[in-house]
Amino acid sequence: MKSLVTQSVLVRKCNSAYFRYRRNRWRWSPKFKATANVKIDRPIYLLGTQGGGLTLLSRILHRHRASISVTGDHHNWAGDDETQNVLQAILPERLGWRRVDVPGFDSADHNWLYANDAFLPHYRERGFQDEAQLAADYKTVLRRIIALNGAQETGATRFIDKSQSLTVRVGLVRRLLTGCNPKFVLITRDPTALTWRAVTHDRIISGLKCSQEEKFELAVQHWANSFQAALEDREDDLKIWKFEDLLADPPQVIEEICQHVELAYDPAILPGPNDEVPWGSAFDAFNKRKWYPMRPNVSSGYLEDMPSWAKAHLNERAGELIHKLGYQTHV
């Protein structure tokens, strides 16, 4: 996993430039407009919250030869993989970041905010109305992504998206993609560790101008509303795995996920000691601790640091949901 990219300023800048090129090439590539005869084949949506383990899972699945992301095929498995970010300029707003002003929140970045009580009415979508035009627009975007990144040269057509905000819009995505058989993978992580991580390490929520208690309440709202929404929209095409189980037994869990999303399981997609992060990757990908070896105790520090008042509040606010997802409350 060692790389010159982590050692040389010039090489890092060149890598960053290539990363930005891959992130923006849709703007000028003629392939991005070639949508005729492009099939949308069982797109895969990775759901959960920021910090919940989706990046690791996304990079594993994107190493599969049949898969593509918004910025590349299996050769670019550590690039940008959130359509809501890369294609924000053209993605239908109801499937990306909403351009809304909510009193008390100055940031235009809605990470760890979009599912709190104030933002949820702007993001929660279940697709109960006639959405014919929105479906056509969204399918056009997906066909362009597939044409740009895989279909013609490699035959790869299994689009994988890690846009976490879709966690509260599963019903809408499913309705828009009727006939395309989308697959949904919901990843959970110990909510005690995850909510405290958000308050102390997420740059958006930790940077809010309010007390730590108020930040924590927002984090709890965001976590609880996200998973409650996904459970409300759950059908057979959505299955749930724990991040802790993935860390403890990667081959077993990844094989189960591949079976659910109908990707032929290939052990080579799992992290290994000799893996080389591809050129043009997101810079944090070169931090080997984010890839290999697995760290089953990744949540322990947050559990130890979290004060008793926060644990008590989380238990009171979301204890039932915590147990429903198979976790214990901490005191």
Residue pairs with C-beta under 8 A, 6 or more apart in sequence:
1 273
1 275
1 276
1 277
1 286
1 288
1 291
1 292
3 276
3 277
3 286
4 11
5 11
5 12
5 15
5 277
5 279
5 283
5 286
6 12
6 286
12 283
15 279
15 280
15 281
15 283
16 283
18 279
18 280
19 79
19 80
19 280
19 281
19 282
19 283
21 280
22 71
22 72
22 76
22 79
22 80
22 280
23 71
23 79
23 80
23 86
25 32
25 148
26 32
26 70
26 86
26 87
26 144
26 145
26 148
29 148
31 147
31 148
31 152
32 144
32 145
32 147
32 148
33 144
33 147
34 144
34 147
34 152
35 140
35 143
35 144
35 147
38 143
38 144
38 146
38 147
38 151
39 146
39 157
40 139
40 142
40 143
40 146
40 159
40 177
40 180
41 157
41 158
41 180
42 158
42 180
42 181
42 182
42 183
42 261
42 262
43 142
43 158
43 159
43 160
43 161
43 177
43 180
43 182
43 183
44 61
44 67
44 158
44 159
44 160
44 161
44 182
44 183
44 184
44 185
44 261
44 263
45 160
45 161
45 163
45 166
45 170
45 173
45 182
45 183
45 184
45 185
46 54
46 57
46 58
46 61
46 160
46 161
46 162
46 185
46 187
47 54
47 164
47 166
47 167
47 170
47 184
47 185
47 186
47 187
47 230
47 238
48 54
48 164
48 167
48 186
48 187
48 188
48 189
48 226
49 112
49 115
49 164
49 167
49 189
49 194
49 198
49 222
49 223
49 226
50 111
50 112
50 164
50 198
50 202
51 189
51 194
51 197
51 198
51 201
51 202
52 187
52 188
52 189
52 194
52 243
53 187
53 189
53 243
53 246
53 247
54 162
54 164
54 187
55 81
55 162
55 290
56 246
56 271
56 290
56 291
57 185
57 187
57 246
57 257
58 69
58 81
58 160
58 162
59 77
59 78
59 81
59 285
59 291
60 250
60 254
60 269
60 270
60 271
61 67
61 160
61 254
61 257
61 258
61 261
61 263
61 269
62 68
62 69
62 74
62 76
62 77
62 78
62 81
62 160
63 74
63 77
63 268
63 269
64 74
64 158
64 258
64 263
64 266
64 269
65 73
65 74
65 154
65 156
65 266
66 156
66 157
66 158
66 263
66 264
67 73
67 74
67 156
67 158
67 159
67 160
67 263
68 74
68 145
68 146
68 149
68 150
68 156
68 157
68 158
68 159
68 160
69 76
69 77
69 79
69 80
69 81
69 149
69 159
69 160
69 161
69 162
70 80
70 81
70 82
70 83
70 86
70 87
70 145
70 149
70 161
71 79
71 80
71 81
71 86
71 149
72 79
72 149
73 149
73 150
73 154
73 156
74 156
75 278
76 278
76 280
76 281
77 278
78 277
78 278
78 281
78 282
78 285
79 278
79 280
79 281
79 282
80 86
80 282
81 160
81 161
81 162
82 161
82 162
82 163
82 164
83 91
83 95
83 96
83 141
83 145
83 161
83 163
84 91
84 95
84 96
84 97
84 163
84 164
84 165
84 166
85 163
87 96
87 141
87 145
88 96
88 97
90 141
91 141
92 134
92 137
92 138
92 141
93 99
94 125
94 134
94 169
94 172
95 138
95 163
95 166
95 169
95 172
95 173
95 176
96 163
96 165
97 110
97 114
97 165
98 110
98 114
98 119
98 122
98 123
100 119
100 122
102 118
102 119
102 122
103 118
104 118
104 210
105 113
105 118
105 119
105 208
106 209
107 113
107 204
107 207
109 204
110 119
110 165
110 204
111 202
111 203
111 204
111 205
112 198
112 202
112 204
112 205
112 218
112 219
112 222
113 119
113 204
113 205
113 218
113 222
114 120
114 122
114 123
114 165
114 168
114 222
115 123
115 165
115 167
115 168
115 221
115 222
115 223
115 225
115 226
115 229
116 218
116 221
116 222
116 225
117 221
117 225
120 168
120 225
120 229
123 165
123 168
123 169
124 168
124 169
124 229
125 168
125 169
125 171
125 172
126 169
126 171
126 172
126 232
126 233
127 171
127 172
127 173
127 174
127 175
127 176
128 171
131 172
131 175
131 176
134 176
135 175
135 176
135 177
135 178
138 176
138 177
139 176
139 177
139 180
142 159
145 159
146 157
146 159
149 156
150 156
150 157
151 157
158 261
158 263
164 226
166 173
167 186
167 226
167 227
167 229
167 230
168 225
168 226
168 229
168 230
169 229
170 184
170 229
170 230
170 233
170 234
170 238
171 232
171 233
173 182
173 184
174 182
174 184
174 233
174 235
174 237
181 237
182 237
183 237
183 260
183 261
183 262
184 230
184 237
184 238
184 239
185 238
185 239
185 241
185 257
185 260
185 261
186 227
186 230
186 234
186 238
186 239
186 240
186 241
187 240
187 241
187 242
187 243
187 246
188 227
188 240
188 241
188 242
188 243
188 325
188 326
188 327
189 242
189 243
189 244
189 299
190 244
190 299
190 303
190 327
191 223
191 314
191 318
191 322
191 325
191 327
192 302
192 303
192 306
192 311
192 314
192 322
192 327
192 329
192 330
193 299
193 300
193 302
193 303
193 306
194 223
194 299
194 302
195 216
195 219
195 220
195 223
195 310
195 314
196 216
196 219
196 302
196 303
196 305
196 306
196 310
197 302
198 205
198 206
198 219
198 222
198 223
199 205
199 206
199 212
199 215
199 216
199 219
199 310
200 206
200 302
200 305
205 215
205 218
205 219
205 222
206 215
208 214
208 215
208 218
213 309
213 313
216 310
216 313
216 314
217 313
217 317
220 313
220 314
220 317
220 318
221 317
223 318
224 317
224 318
224 321
227 321
227 325
228 321
230 238
231 324
239 257
239 260
240 325
241 253
241 256
241 257
242 326
244 296
244 299
245 252
245 253
246 253
246 254
247 294
247 295
247 296
247 298
248 296
250 270
250 271
250 294
251 267
251 270
254 265
254 269
254 270
255 265
258 264
258 265
258 266
259 265
271 291
271 292
271 293
271 294
272 292
273 292
273 293
275 291
275 292
277 285
277 286
277 291
284 290
285 291
289 295
303 330
306 330
308 331
311 329
311 330
311 331
312 331
314 322
314 329
315 322
315 329
315 330
315 331
319 329
322 328
322 329
323 329
